[in-house]
Amino acid sequence: MPTVHLVRHGHVHNPDAVLYGRLPNFPLSDTGRQMADAVAEYLVETGLPVSRVIASPLQRAQETAEPIARAFGLPIDSEPRIIEAGNVYEGERLPSGVRDFLHPRNWWRLRNPWKPSWGEPFTEQADRMWGALGDAALATPDGDTVMVSHQLPIWVARLSFERRSFLHDPRKREC
């Protein structure tokens, strides 16, 4: 039975505290590269039969996938369906974190946390992630696939699988 392992990209170099979303030119930090190397090392040590590596087209996901692909002698296949979620805050500086979202200019954007009103609907994220996961499993019946994506799409796919509400506290995501 094929297994698809979802991996979140490593820590990103972002000294200006920008919500980078789908923006280009956000590489891994030194810590992020160490994280990517550690994931590759872990996957090799576990003896998993990894036969395919897929990554979001964004730089940070591609850079996270590189040591994994290298460790197994595989190419990286890009998959646009596992890209970061769309977000109206993309490109904005958020130096104060959550407090920045509470400014009155943002209240309209935050009117519907169930959809969410500030970005790509959770249902659309879940649908595209599950489409990519299903296709990866079907295309690789004799080995494991490692898929490098982003925190929110991975979390939404998990919530969908567990049949839980998409409404959640982003500070408590596990991936």
C-alpha positions in Angstrom: 0.0 0.0 0.0 1.5 3.4 -1.0 2.3 5.9 1.7 2.6 9.6 1.2 4.5 11.5 3.9 3.7 15.2 4.2 6.6 17.4 5.3 6.5 21.1 6.1 9.3 23.2 4.6 12.1 24.3 6.9 12.5 27.7 8.7 12.5 30.6 6.3 14.9 33.6 6.1 12.5 36.5 6.8 14.2 39.3 8.7 11.5 41.8 7.8 8.7 39.8 9.3 6.7 39.7 6.0 3.8 37.4 5.6 5.4 35.9 2.5 2.6 33.5 1.4 3.3 32.7 -2.3 5.8 35.4 -2.8 9.1 34.5 -4.5 12.6 34.9 -3.0 12.0 33.5 0.5 14.8 30.9 0.9 15.4 28.7 3.8 17.5 30.1 6.7 20.6 28.3 8.0 18.3 26.7 10.6 15.9 25.7 7.8 18.6 24.0 5.8 19.7 22.1 9.0 16.0 21.1 9.4 15.8 19.8 5.8 19.1 17.9 6.2 17.7 16.3 9.5 14.5 15.2 7.7 16.5 13.6 4.9 18.7 11.8 7.4 15.7 10.6 9.4 14.0 9.2 6.4 17.1 7.3 5.3 17.7 6.0 8.9 14.1 4.7 9.1 14.6 2.6 6.0 11.5 3.9 4.3 11.2 2.9 0.6 11.1 6.4 -0.7 10.7 6.3 -4.5 9.4 9.8 -5.2 9.9 13.3 -3.9 7.3 16.0 -4.7 7.5 19.7 -3.6 5.5 22.8 -3.9 7.0 25.1 -6.5 7.9 27.7 -3.9 11.6 28.1 -3.2 11.5 27.1 0.5 9.7 23.9 -0.3 12.1 23.1 -3.2 15.1 23.8 -0.9 13.6 21.5 1.8 13.1 18.7 -0.7 16.7 18.9 -2.1 18.5 16.9 0.6 15.7 14.4 0.7 15.8 13.8 -3.1 19.6 13.7 -3.0 19.6 11.1 -0.2 17.5 8.8 -2.3 18.9 9.6 -5.7 15.7 11.0 -6.9 14.5 14.1 -8.9 12.1 16.6 -7.3 8.7 16.8 -9.0 7.0 20.1 -8.6 3.3 20.0 -7.7 1.4 23.3 -7.8 -1.6 21.9 -5.9 0.4 21.7 -2.7 1.4 25.4 -2.8 0.9 27.8 0.2 -2.6 29.0 0.8 -3.7 32.3 -0.8 -3.9 35.2 1.7 -4.8 38.8 1.4 -2.1 39.7 3.9 0.6 38.4 1.6 3.5 40.9 1.4 2.5 42.8 4.5 4.8 43.3 7.4 3.5 41.9 10.6 6.2 42.9 13.2 3.8 42.6 16.1 2.4 39.3 15.1 -1.3 38.7 16.2 -1.7 42.3 17.4 -1.3 43.5 13.8 -4.4 41.5 12.8 -6.5 43.2 15.5 -6.1 46.7 14.0 -9.5 48.1 12.9 -8.4 48.2 9.3 -8.3 44.4 9.3 -11.7 43.7 10.9 -13.5 43.3 7.6 -10.9 40.8 6.5 -11.4 38.7 9.7 -15.2 38.7 9.5 -15.6 34.9 8.7 -13.0 32.6 10.3 -14.9 29.5 9.1 -14.2 30.2 5.4 -11.7 32.1 6.0 -12.5 35.6 4.7 -8.9 36.6 4.5 -7.8 34.0 2.0 -8.2 30.8 0.1 -11.2 28.9 1.4 -10.3 25.9 3.6 -12.4 23.6 1.5 -10.5 24.5 -1.7 -7.2 23.9 0.1 -8.4 20.5 1.3 -9.7 19.6 -2.1 -6.4 20.5 -3.9 -4.3 18.8 -1.3 -6.3 15.6 -1.4 -6.2 15.6 -5.2 -2.4 15.8 -5.1 -2.2 13.2 -2.3 -4.4 10.8 -4.2 -2.6 11.2 -7.5 0.8 10.7 -5.8 -0.4 7.5 -4.1 -1.8 6.1 -7.3 1.4 7.0 -9.3 3.7 5.4 -6.8 2.2 2.0 -5.8 5.5 0.3 -4.9 7.1 2.9 -2.7 6.7 5.9 -0.4 6.3 9.4 -1.6 7.6 12.4 0.3 5.6 15.6 -0.4 7.0 18.9 0.8 4.3 21.5 1.3 3.3 24.3 3.7 1.9 24.5 7.2 -1.7 25.6 6.5 -2.4 23.3 3.5 -1.0 20.3 5.5 -3.0 21.2 8.5 -6.2 21.7 6.5 -5.6 18.3 4.8 -5.2 16.7 8.2 -8.4 18.4 9.6 -10.3 17.2 6.5 -9.0 13.6 7.0 -10.0 13.6 10.6 -13.4 15.1 9.8 -12.7 18.0 12.2 -13.8 21.6 11.8 -11.5 23.8 9.8 -11.9 26.6 12.5 -8.7 26.4 14.5 -6.1 28.4 16.4 -3.1 28.8 14.0 -0.7 28.8 17.0 -1.7 25.2 17.7 -1.0 23.6 14.3 1.1 20.5 14.4 3.1 19.7 11.3 
